[in-house]
Amino acid sequence: MSMVNKIVDYFRTSKVELLKVSWPTKKETTRYTLIVVALCLAVAVFFGVLDGIFNLGLEKFISLR
């Protein structure tokens, strides 16, 4: 099988597989996007607070010396 035939076969099978995919609706995509953004913000705030607490603790530990 030549390289060109392999490439054409790859795209044909890819197209067949993409037709089998159950794509989300616009409403579902928006909902999932908002969930991901909210979780990212929550994790960022959590680690920011944790960093602030550790920073204060480290400053107090260093000032004891």
PDB file of N, CA, C and O in Angstrom:
ATOM      1  N   MET A   1       0.848  -1.180   0.000  1.00  0.00           N
ATOM      2  CA  MET A   1       0.000   0.000   0.000  1.00  0.00           C
ATOM      3  C   MET A   1       0.892   1.242   0.000  1.00  0.00           C
ATOM      4  O   MET A   1       1.806   1.363   0.816  1.00  0.00           O
ATOM      5  N   SER A   2       0.621   2.138  -0.902  1.00  0.00           N
ATOM      6  CA  SER A   2       1.460   3.336  -1.011  1.00  0.00           C
ATOM      7  C   SER A   2       1.115   4.337   0.099  1.00  0.00           C
ATOM      8  O   SER A   2       0.084   4.230   0.763  1.00  0.00           O
ATOM      9  N   MET A   3       1.988   5.284   0.269  1.00  0.00           N
ATOM     10  CA  MET A   3       1.808   6.300   1.311  1.00  0.00           C
ATOM     11  C   MET A   3       0.545   7.116   1.072  1.00  0.00           C
ATOM     12  O   MET A   3      -0.172   7.435   2.020  1.00  0.00           O
ATOM     13  N   VAL A   4       0.266   7.456  -0.178  1.00  0.00           N
ATOM     14  CA  VAL A   4      -0.927   8.246  -0.509  1.00  0.00           C
ATOM     15  C   VAL A   4      -2.182   7.459  -0.148  1.00  0.00           C
ATOM     16  O   VAL A   4      -3.123   8.023   0.409  1.00  0.00           O
ATOM     17  N   ASN A   5      -2.208   6.163  -0.458  1.00  0.00           N
ATOM     18  CA  ASN A   5      -3.365   5.331  -0.126  1.00  0.00           C
ATOM     19  C   ASN A   5      -3.566   5.241   1.385  1.00  0.00           C
ATOM     20  O   ASN A   5      -4.701   5.224   1.862  1.00  0.00           O
ATOM     21  N   LYS A   6      -2.476   5.186   2.131  1.00  0.00           N
ATOM     22  CA  LYS A   6      -2.570   5.136   3.595  1.00  0.00           C
ATOM     23  C   LYS A   6      -3.167   6.428   4.151  1.00  0.00           C
ATOM     24  O   LYS A   6      -3.990   6.405   5.067  1.00  0.00           O
ATOM     25  N   ILE A   7      -2.743   7.540   3.587  1.00  0.00           N
ATOM     26  CA  ILE A   7      -3.253   8.837   4.045  1.00  0.00           C
ATOM     27  C   ILE A   7      -4.731   8.971   3.712  1.00  0.00           C
ATOM     28  O   ILE A   7      -5.513   9.412   4.554  1.00  0.00           O
ATOM     29  N   VAL A   8      -5.127   8.598   2.498  1.00  0.00           N
ATOM     30  CA  VAL A   8      -6.540   8.666   2.095  1.00  0.00           C
ATOM     31  C   VAL A   8      -7.370   7.747   2.984  1.00  0.00           C
ATOM     32  O   VAL A   8      -8.457   8.130   3.417  1.00  0.00           O
ATOM     33  N   ASP A   9      -6.881   6.550   3.260  1.00  0.00           N
ATOM     34  CA  ASP A   9      -7.589   5.603   4.121  1.00  0.00           C
ATOM     35  C   ASP A   9      -7.737   6.161   5.531  1.00  0.00           C
ATOM     36  O   ASP A   9      -8.782   5.993   6.161  1.00  0.00           O
ATOM     37  N   TYR A  10      -6.697   6.822   6.025  1.00  0.00           N
ATOM     38  CA  TYR A  10      -6.749   7.421   7.350  1.00  0.00           C
ATOM     39  C   TYR A  10      -7.880   8.456   7.432  1.00  0.00           C
ATOM     40  O   TYR A  10      -8.656   8.448   8.388  1.00  0.00           O
ATOM     41  N   PHE A  11      -7.974   9.331   6.448  1.00  0.00           N
ATOM     42  CA  PHE A  11      -9.004  10.363   6.465  1.00  0.00           C
ATOM     43  C   PHE A  11     -10.397   9.769   6.286  1.00  0.00           C
ATOM     44  O   PHE A  11     -11.356  10.273   6.870  1.00  0.00           O
ATOM     45  N   ARG A  12     -10.524   8.726   5.504  1.00  0.00           N
ATOM     46  CA  ARG A  12     -11.833   8.070   5.343  1.00  0.00           C
ATOM     47  C   ARG A  12     -12.297   7.461   6.661  1.00  0.00           C
ATOM     48  O   ARG A  12     -13.440   7.657   7.075  1.00  0.00           O
ATOM     49  N   THR A  13     -11.418   6.732   7.309  1.00  0.00           N
ATOM     50  CA  THR A  13     -11.804   6.110   8.571  1.00  0.00           C
ATOM     51  C   THR A  13     -12.037   7.163   9.663  1.00  0.00           C
ATOM     52  O   THR A  13     -12.894   6.987  10.529  1.00  0.00           O
ATOM     53  N   SER A  14     -11.283   8.239   9.615  1.00  0.00           N
ATOM     54  CA  SER A  14     -11.501   9.324  10.581  1.00  0.00           C
ATOM     55  C   SER A  14     -12.876   9.935  10.404  1.00  0.00           C
ATOM     56  O   SER A  14     -13.565  10.220  11.384  1.00  0.00           O
ATOM     57  N   LYS A  15     -13.277  10.137   9.161  1.00  0.00           N
ATOM     58  CA  LYS A  15     -14.593  10.715   8.885  1.00  0.00           C
ATOM     59  C   LYS A  15     -15.700   9.787   9.388  1.00  0.00           C
ATOM     60  O   LYS A  15     -16.679  10.246   9.976  1.00  0.00           O
ATOM     61  N   VAL A  16     -15.547   8.496   9.159  1.00  0.00           N
ATOM     62  CA  VAL A  16     -16.541   7.521   9.625  1.00  0.00           C
ATOM     63  C   VAL A  16     -16.650   7.555  11.149  1.00  0.00           C
ATOM     64  O   VAL A  16     -17.751   7.522  11.697  1.00  0.00           O
ATOM     65  N   GLU A  17     -15.512   7.621  11.826  1.00  0.00           N
ATOM     66  CA  GLU A  17     -15.522   7.655  13.291  1.00  0.00           C
ATOM     67  C   GLU A  17     -16.132   8.955  13.820  1.00  0.00           C
ATOM     68  O   GLU A  17     -16.857   8.932  14.814  1.00  0.00           O
ATOM     69  N   LEU A  18     -15.850  10.076  13.175  1.00  0.00           N
ATOM     70  CA  LEU A  18     -16.412  11.354  13.612  1.00  0.00           C
ATOM     71  C   LEU A  18     -17.931  11.395  13.457  1.00  0.00           C
ATOM     72  O   LEU A  18     -18.611  12.093  14.208  1.00  0.00           O
ATOM     73  N   LEU A  19     -18.456  10.666  12.506  1.00  0.00           N
ATOM     74  CA  LEU A  19     -19.908  10.607  12.346  1.00  0.00           C
ATOM     75  C   LEU A  19     -20.566   9.828  13.477  1.00  0.00           C
ATOM     76  O   LEU A  19     -21.763   9.989  13.715  1.00  0.00           O
ATOM     77  N   LYS A  20     -19.811   8.987  14.179  1.00  0.00           N
ATOM     78  CA  LYS A  20     -20.329   8.197  15.291  1.00  0.00           C
ATOM     79  C   LYS A  20     -20.346   8.971  16.612  1.00  0.00           C
ATOM     80  O   LYS A  20     -20.985   8.554  17.578  1.00  0.00           O
ATOM     81  N   VAL A  21     -19.648  10.085  16.638  1.00  0.00           N
ATOM     82  CA  VAL A  21     -19.497  10.850  17.878  1.00  0.00           C
ATOM     83  C   VAL A  21     -20.822  11.500  18.267  1.00  0.00           C
ATOM     84  O   VAL A  21     -21.543  12.033  17.424  1.00  0.00           O
ATOM     85  N   SER A  22     -21.122  11.445  19.557  1.00  0.00           N
ATOM     86  CA  SER A  22     -22.305  12.120  20.085  1.00  0.00           C
ATOM     87  C   SER A  22     -21.861  13.505  20.580  1.00  0.00           C
ATOM     88  O   SER A  22     -21.352  13.646  21.691  1.00  0.00           O
ATOM     89  N   TRP A  23     -22.062  14.509  19.743  1.00  0.00           N
ATOM     90  CA  TRP A  23     -21.599  15.856  20.063  1.00  0.00           C
ATOM     91  C   TRP A  23     -22.523  16.522  21.071  1.00  0.00           C
ATOM     92  O   TRP A  23     -23.738  16.346  20.987  1.00  0.00           O
ATOM     93  N   PRO A  24     -21.980  17.290  22.031  1.00  0.00           N
ATOM     94  CA  PRO A  24     -22.828  17.981  23.003  1.00  0.00           C
ATOM     95  C   PRO A  24     -23.575  19.148  22.347  1.00  0.00           C
ATOM     96  O   PRO A  24     -23.140  19.715  21.344  1.00  0.00           O
ATOM     97  N   THR A  25     -24.709  19.476  22.952  1.00  0.00           N
ATOM     98  CA  THR A  25     -25.475  20.621  22.460  1.00  0.00           C
ATOM     99  C   THR A  25     -24.801  21.916  22.898  1.00  0.00           C
ATOM    100  O   THR A  25     -23.871  21.902  23.705  1.00  0.00           O
ATOM    101  N   LYS A  26     -25.279  23.033  22.358  1.00  0.00           N
ATOM    102  CA  LYS A  26     -24.709  24.332  22.727  1.00  0.00           C
ATOM    103  C   LYS A  26     -24.923  24.597  24.215  1.00  0.00           C
ATOM    104  O   LYS A  26     -24.046  25.131  24.894  1.00  0.00           O
ATOM    105  N   LYS A  27     -26.101  24.218  24.713  1.00  0.00           N
ATOM    106  CA  LYS A  27     -26.423  24.428  26.123  1.00  0.00           C
ATOM    107  C   LYS A  27     -25.485  23.609  27.018  1.00  0.00           C
ATOM    108  O   LYS A  27     -24.996  24.112  28.029  1.00  0.00           O
ATOM    109  N   GLU A  28     -25.237  22.354  26.648  1.00  0.00           N
ATOM    110  CA  GLU A  28     -24.340  21.498  27.422  1.00  0.00           C
ATOM    111  C   GLU A  28     -22.910  22.035  27.397  1.00  0.00           C
ATOM    112  O   GLU A  28     -22.218  22.035  28.416  1.00  0.00           O
ATOM    113  N   THR A  29     -22.480  22.488  26.234  1.00  0.00           N
ATOM    114  CA  THR A  29     -21.120  23.021  26.102  1.00  0.00           C
ATOM    115  C   THR A  29     -20.937  24.257  26.971  1.00  0.00           C
ATOM    116  O   THR A  29     -19.915  24.409  27.640  1.00  0.00           O
ATOM    117  N   THR A  30     -21.929  25.134  26.958  1.00  0.00           N
ATOM    118  CA  THR A  30     -21.867  26.340  27.790  1.00  0.00           C
ATOM    119  C   THR A  30     -21.822  25.964  29.265  1.00  0.00           C
ATOM    120  O   THR A  30     -21.044  26.528  30.034  1.00  0.00           O
ATOM    121  N   ARG A  31     -22.657  25.011  29.651  1.00  0.00           N
ATOM    122  CA  ARG A  31     -22.721  24.574  31.047  1.00  0.00           C
ATOM    123  C   ARG A  31     -21.388  23.977  31.487  1.00  0.00           C
ATOM    124  O   ARG A  31     -20.875  24.318  32.553  1.00  0.00           O
ATOM    125  N   TYR A  32     -20.832  23.097  30.677  1.00  0.00           N
ATOM    126  CA  TYR A  32     -19.562  22.467  31.027  1.00  0.00           C
ATOM    127  C   TYR A  32     -18.432  23.487  31.083  1.00  0.00           C
ATOM    128  O   TYR A  32     -17.545  23.390  31.932  1.00  0.00           O
ATOM    129  N   THR A  33     -18.461  24.456  30.188  1.00  0.00           N
ATOM    130  CA  THR A  33     -17.439  25.499  30.184  1.00  0.00           C
ATOM    131  C   THR A  33     -17.503  26.323  31.458  1.00  0.00           C
ATOM    132  O   THR A  33     -16.471  26.625  32.057  1.00  0.00           O
ATOM    133  N   LEU A  34     -18.713  26.689  31.875  1.00  0.00           N
ATOM    134  CA  LEU A  34     -18.869  27.467  33.108  1.00  0.00           C
ATOM    135  C   LEU A  34     -18.423  26.666  34.329  1.00  0.00           C
ATOM    136  O   LEU A  34     -17.843  27.226  35.260  1.00  0.00           O
ATOM    137  N   ILE A  35     -18.688  25.366  34.332  1.00  0.00           N
ATOM    138  CA  ILE A  35     -18.246  24.520  35.437  1.00  0.00           C
ATOM    139  C   ILE A  35     -16.725  24.487  35.503  1.00  0.00           C
ATOM    140  O   ILE A  35     -16.150  24.595  36.587  1.00  0.00           O
ATOM    141  N   VAL A  36     -16.072  24.341  34.365  1.00  0.00           N
ATOM    142  CA  VAL A  36     -14.607  24.294  34.327  1.00  0.00           C
ATOM    143  C   VAL A  36     -14.014  25.621  34.784  1.00  0.00           C
ATOM    144  O   VAL A  36     -13.057  25.639  35.557  1.00  0.00           O
ATOM    145  N   VAL A  37     -14.576  26.733  34.310  1.00  0.00           N
ATOM    146  CA  VAL A  37     -14.068  28.052  34.710  1.00  0.00           C
ATOM    147  C   VAL A  37     -14.256  28.261  36.210  1.00  0.00           C
ATOM    148  O   VAL A  37     -13.351  28.757  36.881  1.00  0.00           O
ATOM    149  N   ALA A  38     -15.415  27.890  36.741  1.00  0.00           N
ATOM    150  CA  ALA A  38     -15.682  28.044  38.173  1.00  0.00           C
ATOM    151  C   ALA A  38     -14.725  27.195  39.008  1.00  0.00           C
ATOM    152  O   ALA A  38     -14.213  27.659  40.027  1.00  0.00           O
ATOM    153  N   LEU A  39     -14.485  25.966  38.586  1.00  0.00           N
ATOM    154  CA  LEU A  39     -13.561  25.108  39.328  1.00  0.00           C
ATOM    155  C   LEU A  39     -12.130  25.641  39.268  1.00  0.00           C
ATOM    156  O   LEU A  39     -11.397  25.573  40.254  1.00  0.00           O
ATOM    157  N   CYS A  40     -11.740  26.166  38.121  1.00  0.00           N
ATOM    158  CA  CYS A  40     -10.399  26.759  38.002  1.00  0.00           C
ATOM    159  C   CYS A  40     -10.246  27.948  38.938  1.00  0.00           C
ATOM    160  O   CYS A  40      -9.221  28.096  39.605  1.00  0.00           O
ATOM    161  N   LEU A  41     -11.258  28.787  38.986  1.00  0.00           N
ATOM    162  CA  LEU A  41     -11.212  29.943  39.895  1.00  0.00           C
ATOM    163  C   LEU A  41     -11.188  29.498  41.352  1.00  0.00           C
ATOM    164  O   LEU A  41     -10.451  30.061  42.162  1.00  0.00           O
ATOM    165  N   ALA A  42     -11.991  28.489  41.690  1.00  0.00           N
ATOM    166  CA  ALA A  42     -12.020  27.989  43.071  1.00  0.00           C
ATOM    167  C   ALA A  42     -10.666  27.411  43.472  1.00  0.00           C
ATOM    168  O   ALA A  42     -10.191  27.657  44.581  1.00  0.00           O
ATOM    169  N   VAL A  43     -10.052  26.659  42.594  1.00  0.00           N
ATOM    170  CA  VAL A  43      -8.731  26.083  42.890  1.00  0.00           C
ATOM    171  C   VAL A  43      -7.688  27.191  43.003  1.00  0.00           C
ATOM    172  O   VAL A  43      -6.816  27.129  43.870  1.00  0.00           O
ATOM    173  N   ALA A  44      -7.766  28.201  42.143  1.00  0.00           N
ATOM    174  CA  ALA A  44      -6.816  29.321  42.208  1.00  0.00           C
ATOM    175  C   ALA A  44      -6.956  30.074  43.534  1.00  0.00           C
ATOM    176  O   ALA A  44      -5.955  30.429  44.156  1.00  0.00           O
ATOM    177  N   VAL A  45      -8.184  30.315  43.962  1.00  0.00           N
ATOM    178  CA  VAL A  45      -8.414  31.007  45.237  1.00  0.00           C
ATOM    179  C   VAL A  45      -7.900  30.146  46.390  1.00  0.00           C
ATOM    180  O   VAL A  45      -7.242  30.647  47.301  1.00  0.00           O
ATOM    181  N   PHE A  46      -8.203  28.858  46.345  1.00  0.00           N
ATOM    182  CA  PHE A  46      -7.756  27.938  47.396  1.00  0.00           C
ATOM    183  C   PHE A  46      -6.236  27.968  47.533  1.00  0.00           C
ATOM    184  O   PHE A  46      -5.709  28.115  48.636  1.00  0.00           O
ATOM    185  N   PHE A  47      -5.530  27.828  46.403  1.00  0.00           N
ATOM    186  CA  PHE A  47      -4.066  27.819  46.465  1.00  0.00           C
ATOM    187  C   PHE A  47      -3.518  29.199  46.801  1.00  0.00           C
ATOM    188  O   PHE A  47      -2.457  29.298  47.417  1.00  0.00           O
ATOM    189  N   GLY A  48      -4.208  30.262  46.413  1.00  0.00           N
ATOM    190  CA  GLY A  48      -3.783  31.606  46.794  1.00  0.00           C
ATOM    191  C   GLY A  48      -3.862  31.817  48.295  1.00  0.00           C
ATOM    192  O   GLY A  48      -2.952  32.380  48.903  1.00  0.00           O
ATOM    193  N   VAL A  49      -4.960  31.362  48.887  1.00  0.00           N
ATOM    194  CA  VAL A  49      -5.123  31.472  50.344  1.00  0.00           C
ATOM    195  C   VAL A  49      -4.079  30.608  51.047  1.00  0.00           C
ATOM    196  O   VAL A  49      -3.455  31.041  52.017  1.00  0.00           O
ATOM    197  N   LEU A  50      -3.896  29.401  50.559  1.00  0.00           N
ATOM    198  CA  LEU A  50      -2.908  28.499  51.148  1.00  0.00           C
ATOM    199  C   LEU A  50      -1.504  29.108  51.061  1.00  0.00           C
ATOM    200  O   LEU A  50      -0.732  29.027  52.017  1.00  0.00           O
ATOM    201  N   ASP A  51      -1.178  29.709  49.931  1.00  0.00           N
ATOM    202  CA  ASP A  51       0.119  30.350  49.751  1.00  0.00           C
ATOM    203  C   ASP A  51       0.282  31.508  50.734  1.00  0.00           C
ATOM    204  O   ASP A  51       1.349  31.693  51.319  1.00  0.00           O
ATOM    205  N   GLY A  52      -0.787  32.284  50.907  1.00  0.00           N
ATOM    206  CA  GLY A  52      -0.726  33.397  51.849  1.00  0.00           C
ATOM    207  C   GLY A  52      -0.492  32.926  53.278  1.00  0.00           C
ATOM    208  O   GLY A  52       0.280  33.527  54.025  1.00  0.00           O
ATOM    209  N   ILE A  53      -1.172  31.837  53.651  1.00  0.00           N
ATOM    210  CA  ILE A  53      -1.006  31.294  55.003  1.00  0.00           C
ATOM    211  C   ILE A  53       0.424  30.787  55.197  1.00  0.00           C
ATOM    212  O   ILE A  53       1.055  31.075  56.214  1.00  0.00           O
ATOM    213  N   PHE A  54       0.930  30.036  54.224  1.00  0.00           N
ATOM    214  CA  PHE A  54       2.300  29.530  54.332  1.00  0.00           C
ATOM    215  C   PHE A  54       3.308  30.670  54.333  1.00  0.00           C
ATOM    216  O   PHE A  54       4.327  30.594  55.020  1.00  0.00           O
ATOM    217  N   ASN A  55       3.037  31.718  53.575  1.00  0.00           N
ATOM    218  CA  ASN A  55       3.932  32.874  53.536  1.00  0.00           C
ATOM    219  C   ASN A  55       3.990  33.553  54.904  1.00  0.00           C
ATOM    220  O   ASN A  55       5.067  33.896  55.391  1.00  0.00           O
ATOM    221  N   LEU A  56       2.832  33.740  55.511  1.00  0.00           N
ATOM    222  CA  LEU A  56       2.811  34.350  56.844  1.00  0.00           C
ATOM    223  C   LEU A  56       3.546  33.466  57.857  1.00  0.00           C
ATOM    224  O   LEU A  56       4.320  33.958  58.678  1.00  0.00           O
ATOM    225  N   GLY A  57       3.295  32.168  57.786  1.00  0.00           N
ATOM    226  CA  GLY A  57       3.978  31.254  58.700  1.00  0.00           C
ATOM    227  C   GLY A  57       5.488  31.276  58.514  1.00  0.00           C
ATOM    228  O   GLY A  57       6.235  31.260  59.492  1.00  0.00           O
ATOM    229  N   LEU A  58       5.933  31.313  57.283  1.00  0.00           N
ATOM    230  CA  LEU A  58       7.365  31.354  57.000  1.00  0.00           C
ATOM    231  C   LEU A  58       7.977  32.679  57.472  1.00  0.00           C
ATOM    232  O   LEU A  58       9.091  32.692  57.995  1.00  0.00           O
ATOM    233  N   GLU A  59       7.259  33.787  57.290  1.00  0.00           N
ATOM    234  CA  GLU A  59       7.774  35.070  57.768  1.00  0.00           C
ATOM    235  C   GLU A  59       7.917  35.066  59.278  1.00  0.00           C
ATOM    236  O   GLU A  59       8.905  35.573  59.810  1.00  0.00           O
ATOM    237  N   LYS A  60       6.934  34.495  59.978  1.00  0.00           N
ATOM    238  CA  LYS A  60       7.019  34.441  61.437  1.00  0.00           C
ATOM    239  C   LYS A  60       8.163  33.509  61.865  1.00  0.00           C
ATOM    240  O   LYS A  60       8.869  33.794  62.832  1.00  0.00           O
ATOM    241  N   PHE A  61       8.338  32.408  61.148  1.00  0.00           N
ATOM    242  CA  PHE A  61       9.415  31.472  61.473  1.00  0.00           C
ATOM    243  C   PHE A  61      10.782  32.125  61.263  1.00  0.00           C
ATOM    244  O   PHE A  61      11.689  31.937  62.075  1.00  0.00           O
ATOM    245  N   ILE A  62      10.932  32.874  60.201  1.00  0.00           N
ATOM    246  CA  ILE A  62      12.201  33.542  59.917  1.00  0.00           C
ATOM    247  C   ILE A  62      12.481  34.654  60.935  1.00  0.00           C
ATOM    248  O   ILE A  62      13.630  34.870  61.318  1.00  0.00           O
ATOM    249  N   SER A  63      11.425  35.361  61.372  1.00  0.00           N
ATOM    250  CA  SER A  63      11.621  36.468  62.323  1.00  0.00           C
ATOM    251  C   SER A  63      11.977  35.951  63.716  1.00  0.00           C
ATOM    252  O   SER A  63      12.448  36.732  64.542  1.00  0.00           O
ATOM    253  N   LEU A  64      11.771  34.669  64.008  1.00  0.00           N
ATOM    254  CA  LEU A  64      12.135  34.110  65.305  1.00  0.00           C
ATOM    255  C   LEU A  64      13.641  33.967  65.455  1.00  0.00           C
ATOM    256  O   LEU A  64      14.152  33.933  66.575  1.00  0.00           O
ATOM    257  N   ARG A  65      14.344  33.885  64.356  1.00  0.00           N
ATOM    258  CA  ARG A  65      15.794  33.686  64.396  1.00  0.00           C
ATOM    259  C   ARG A  65      16.453  34.906  64.796  1.00  0.00           C
ATOM    260  O   ARG A  65      17.680  34.942  64.889  1.00  0.00           O
TER     261      ARG A  65
END
